[in-house]
């Protein structure tokens, strides 16, 4: 084995043993946001077996709820009813000791 090929073999072999840090943001599984919205709607006493579509909330509602620490969406249920649903924003990593508690989710029927 030549000196150059030995160097390549050592470097490649060392890379195979050394674990590389993984820093990827893993997206939620398909349909999980819709299932969470439907569960929240049911918890608030409204009929909704499943959410068929989540879309952005109207700007006025989204801005007002964002000021309260909530991410607002419009949810269309499979029974034809529509709701404004708002979840607390996600915080990366463990919460800081001085962090305020997460905001309370909101559900509001829409016409």
C-alpha positions in Angstrom: 0.0 0.0 0.0 1.4 3.4 -0.9 1.8 6.1 1.6 -1.0 8.3 0.0 -3.5 5.4 0.0 -2.6 4.6 3.6 -3.4 8.2 4.6 -6.8 8.0 2.9 -7.6 4.7 4.5 -6.8 6.2 8.0 -8.8 9.3 7.4 -11.8 7.5 6.0 -11.6 4.9 8.7 -11.4 7.5 11.4 -14.4 9.3 10.0 -16.4 6.1 10.1 -15.7 5.7 13.8 -16.2 9.3 14.9 -19.9 10.1 15.4 -21.0 13.4 13.8 -23.3 15.6 15.7 -26.8 15.8 14.3 -28.5 19.2 14.4 -31.6 18.7 12.4 -35.0 20.1 13.2 -37.3 17.1 12.7 -40.7 18.1 11.3 -43.8 16.7 13.0 -45.4 13.6 11.4 -48.0 14.2 8.7 -51.4 15.0 10.2 -50.2 15.6 13.8 -51.0 19.3 13.8 -54.5 18.5 12.5 -55.1 15.9 15.2 -53.8 18.2 17.9 -56.2 21.0 16.7 -59.2 18.6 16.6 -58.4 17.4 20.1 -58.2 21.0 21.4 -61.5 21.8 19.7 -63.2 18.8 21.4 -61.6 19.7 24.8 -63.3 23.1 24.5 -66.7 21.3 24.1 -67.2 21.7 20.3 -68.0 18.8 17.9 -65.0 18.0 15.6 -64.1 14.5 14.7 -61.2 15.6 12.6 -59.6 18.7 11.1 -59.5 18.5 7.3 -57.5 21.7 6.8 -55.4 24.2 8.8 -54.7 27.6 7.3 -53.3 30.9 8.5 -55.6 32.9 10.8 -56.9 36.3 9.8 -54.1 38.9 10.4 -55.9 40.8 13.1 -56.5 37.6 15.2 -53.0 36.3 14.5 -51.4 39.6 15.7 -53.5 39.9 18.8 -52.9 36.3 19.8 -49.2 36.4 19.0 -48.9 39.2 21.6 -50.3 36.7 24.1 -47.7 34.1 23.1 -50.1 32.1 20.9 -49.8 30.8 17.3 -53.2 31.1 15.7 -54.6 29.0 12.8 -58.0 28.5 11.2 -59.2 24.9 11.4 -61.9 23.5 9.2 -63.5 20.4 10.7 -64.9 17.5 8.7 -68.4 18.5 9.8 -68.1 21.8 8.0 -67.6 24.0 11.1 -64.6 26.4 11.3 -62.7 27.5 14.4 -59.9 29.8 15.3 -57.4 27.7 17.3 -54.3 29.1 19.0 -51.5 27.1 20.6 -48.6 28.4 22.6 -45.4 29.0 20.5 -42.9 26.2 20.7 -39.8 26.9 22.7 -36.6 25.2 21.6 -34.9 23.2 24.3 -35.7 22.9 28.0 -37.5 25.9 29.5 -35.4 28.5 31.3 -36.0 28.7 35.1 -37.2 32.3 34.7 -39.5 31.6 31.7 -43.1 32.5 32.1 -45.6 29.6 31.9 -46.9 28.8 28.4 -50.1 30.6 27.4 -53.4 28.9 27.6 -54.7 27.6 24.2 -57.7 29.4 22.7 -60.6 28.0 20.6 -63.1 30.3 19.0 -66.0 29.3 16.6 -66.0 31.1 13.3 -69.0 31.9 11.2 
